[in-house]
Amino acid sequence: MRNQSLGPLGMIAAVMVMAVLVPAPAAGQGAGKPALAVTPNADWTAPRMPWGAPDLQGVWDYRTMTPLERPRELASKEVLTEEEAAEYEKQQNDRRADYDRLPTVHAPWWLDYGTELTEDKRTSLLVDPADGRLPTVTDEAKQRASNRRERRAMTRAVEDRSLGERCITFGMPRMPGAYNNNYQILQTPTHVAIVSEMIHDIRLIPLDGRPRLPDTVRQWHGDSRGYYDGNTLVVETTNFSPKVAFRGATESLQLVERFTRVDPDTVHYVVTVEDQATWARPWTALIPLTKTDQALYEYACHEGNRGLGNILHNARHEEDPNYADSLSK
């Protein structure tokens, strides 16, 4: 949830100062994989940074009611009519309003999924495969998921819990979720910094053509390298940790992200995801980012994180042979 404290702007400033102290970048480069073509509005000229790069700076909101996968009941509908979209949005908003009114121990839920579908009324963020559904999951991935469920059910140690529960990361790429759906993008001639409001993660992406990290160096968010392709920022990422937190993927995960500003208030974010150990084929999603004047707030996850402590506390009780008796006292 959001905490009304000052966001990580001081950290961002320090990161960006460090970024400008490296040599100037080489010309745009990279082996960019094929991705959905995104064309800016014909009657609009994309702004540029003083050094000529497309201007992507600012805070961008990626909330949307459009799900990642197309609902099965809409299998034949890639796009809804205005009337269908209005009815779908009303049903979803009514359902979420009922959920928000449910009583809880301390306070009602505060969810911020967005109240509308994407402007083009798509029924899924997925644009490839064409059916709007994720590709088939491999047998290996199913077994890994089963092992994770078994490990989490036992909770022998904090490492058995998810990275999100441990306030480490929710992984990347970020998909629209229940709250904290904002990015802040900052640019210098040599780097791009992308700050995620969720757990205030900062990705610092070099644009200077430097070699990738060796294969033995693995990171939560991988090793990113970027370049400009016309009006588009392209970011290619490899070298993920084997404990990567994105939809059960492995260290073989590879991402190609494309950020294209298509009008004054919209960036089209296109991400292609590939991991042969998890999905039968790559898949691509198109997520609109909307310009916002809203502040980027700190995600104070560790402060007051009673949930994880309670999970571990109760797991220790469950190991006690007198656990069942203690429940009745």
N, C-alpha and C positions, 0 to 999 in steps of 0.2 A: 504494500500500500504506500501512498505518498506520505512523506514526512515534511512538515512545513519548515524545514531547516534550509539553510543556504545550500544550493547544489554544488557540484564538484567543479565550479568555474575556476577556482584557484589552481586546482590540479591541472585543468585543461590548459590554463595559461602557461604553467611551467612546462608541460609537455610540448606545447607549440613553440616556446622559446628554444627548447633543445632542438626541435626539428629544423629550425631555420639556420642552425649552425653547421649543417652538413653541406657538401658541394652541391652545385646546381644540377638538376636532373638532365639525363639524356633524353633524346627524342622518345615519343611514345613507343612502347614496345610491349611484347608479350604474345603468347600463343593463343589469345582469346578464342574460346570454344564458341561454336555457333549458338546464337541466342535469339530470342524474339526481337524483331526489329521494332524500334520505338521512334516515331517521327514527331518532332515538336509541331505545334500548331503553325500552319503555313503563314498566317498573318502576324506572327509574333517573332521577334528576334531575341534569342537567348542572351542574357547578360554575360559579360566576361569579367574575370579577375584582371587586375592591372597587367599581369604577365601573360594574358591570353587564354588561360584555362576557363572552361565554363564555370559560372558562378553557382555553386550548390550550397553556399553557406546559409546557416540559419537553423531553426528548430522545426522539425518535420514530424507530423502526427500520422501514424499509420493505423489508427483505429478503423475498423470496418466490420459490418455485420456479415459480409460475404465470407463464407467458410473456406478453409484451405481446399477441402474436397467437396465436390458437388453432392448434395443429398441424393440418395438413391431414388427418392420419389420424384426428383427433377432430372432423372437420367437423360431424358430427351430434350432438355431445355438448357442450352448454353447461356442464353440471355433471357431475362424476363421482360414482359411488356411493362409499361408504366403502371397499369392497373394491378398486374400480378405482383410487381415489386412492392407497391403500396400495401397490398394485403399481406404479403410475406413479412414486411417490416413491422406491421401492426401486430401480427401474431407473435413475432419474436420479442418485441418490446413489451407486450402484455405479459408474456411468460416470464421475462426477466424482472418485470416489476413485481410479480407475485413472489419470485425468489428473493428479491431484495426485502420484501416485507416479512420473510420468515424470521421468527425470534431466534436469537443466538444467546450464548452465555453472557457476552459483554456488550455487543452492539450489532446492528444490522450489517449485512454485507455491503461493501461499496464496490460495485462492478462498473467497468467502463469499456465495454466491448464496442461501443459505437452504436448508433441508432439507425444507420442507413446502409444499404448495399453500396458497392462501388458505383461511381457515376454512370458507367456503361451498363449497370444492372446485371453483371455476370453472376452466375450461380456458383462459381468456384474461383479461388485465386489461382488454382492450377490452370495453366494454359497448354501444358504438354505433360502427360498424354491428353489427347483431344477429348476423352470422356470425362475429364475433370476429376479422375480418381488416381490415387497414388499407385505406382507400379506394384506388382506382386512382391511380397517380402520373401526373402530367401529362407530356406529351412534353417540355415546357420543362424540367421537373425532371430527366428522364432525360438531357437534353443537358447540364445543369449538372453532373450526377454524372459523366458521361463526361469533361467538361472538367477536373473536379477530379482524376480518376484520371490523366489525361494530365499535368497539372501536377505532381502528386505524384511521378509516375514520373521526371520530369526533375529535380526538386529543384534548381532553379537558385539558390534562396535559402531562408532559414528560413521566409519567408512562404508557401512552397509546401506546407509541412507543416500538419497539422491543429492547431486551437487546443488540443486536449488534449495532443498531443505537445509543444506549446510551453509547457505548464503555464499557459495563460491561463484556460481554462474548458472544461468538458465540456458547456456549454450548459444551457438549461432549457426545459421542465420536466425534472427528473431522473427517470429510470426506474430500477427496480431493476437492479443490475449486479453485477459480480464482487466488489466490496468497497466499503467506506466508505458503507454504506447507512443513514446517519443524518442526521436534521434536528434542529436545536434551535430551538424557537420561544420568543421573548420578546415580551412585550406591555407597552405603556404606553397611557394613554388616547388618545394621538394617533398612535401608530405600532405596527407589528408588525415585528420582525426575524426573518428566517428564515435560519439558518446551515446551510449544506450542508457535511457532512464532506468531500465530494469537492472538493478544491482550496480548502477552507475559504472558499468564497464566502459573502458576507453580502448578503442582499436587505433593504433598509430600505424598508418600504411605508407611505406616509402614509395616514391615515384621515380627514383633516380637510377633504376636499372640494376641495383645491387644484386648479387647472387642470393639465392635462397639459403636458408639455414640447412645444415647437413641433416640427412634423414634421421639421425639419432636424436635430434633435438625436437621434442614434441611439446606443444603448448595447448592450453585450454581452448584458445580461439584460433589455433593454427598459426601459420606463417603467411602473411598477406603481402602481395606486391601489386601495385596499381599503375595504370597508365591511362591517358586520355585517347579516346577514339572519336574525333570530331567533338560533338556536344555531349559525349558520354564518358563518365568515369567508369573504367573497368577494373575490377579487383579480383585477383585469382588467389585462392587460399588452399594450402596443403599443410602437412605436418601437424595434424591434430593429435592430441593426447589420446591414448587408448581408452581413457576414461571420459571421452567426449560426451557431452550431454545433449546431443541433438537427435531426437527421435530414435535412439538406440543404434546410431551409426558407429562405425569403427574408426580406427586411426587412418584408414584408407579414404576417408571422406575428402572430397574435393569440391570446392565451390567456385563458381564464376558469377560475380555480381555486377550488374550494370545499372548505373544511376544516370538518368536522363531527365533534365528539366524540360517539361513540355509546355508550360505556360507559367505566368508569374507566381502561381500558388501551388503548382503540382510538380513533383518529381515521380517519374515511373521507375520503380525499383524492380528489376528483373533478376531472379536468382535461379541458376541451374545447379542442381544437387546431384552428385554422383558418388556412389559407393557400391561397388559390385558385391561386396560381402553382405549388403543389407537389402538392396533393391535390384530387381531383375534388369532395370534400365534406368538411365538418368531421368530426372523430372524437373520441370520449370514452373515457377510461379511468378505472376506479375502483381505487385502490390503498390497501389498509389500512396504516395506520401504527400500530405497537405501542409502547406505553410501555416505556422501558428505563432502568435505573439505570446503564448503561454510560457511561463517559466519552466525550466527543467529542474525538477526537484530531486534531492537526494533520496535514494532508496535505502533507508536505515534498517537493513535486514537483521543484523546481529543484535541490535538494541532491542531488548525485550523479546527475544526469540524463545518463547517458552515452549513452543511446540516440539522442537528437537529435544530439549531437556526432558520434557515429559515422556516422549517416546522412549528415550534411553532409560529413564527412571522406571517406567512400567515394564520394560523388557527385563530389567534386573529382578523386579518383583515376580515376573512370570517364571524365572529360573528357580525361584525359591519354592521348595516342595510345599510350603504352607500358603502358597499364593491364593489358592481357591478359598481357603478358610479366611484369609485376610479380606476378601471382597465382601464378606457378610458382616464385618465388624464396623 
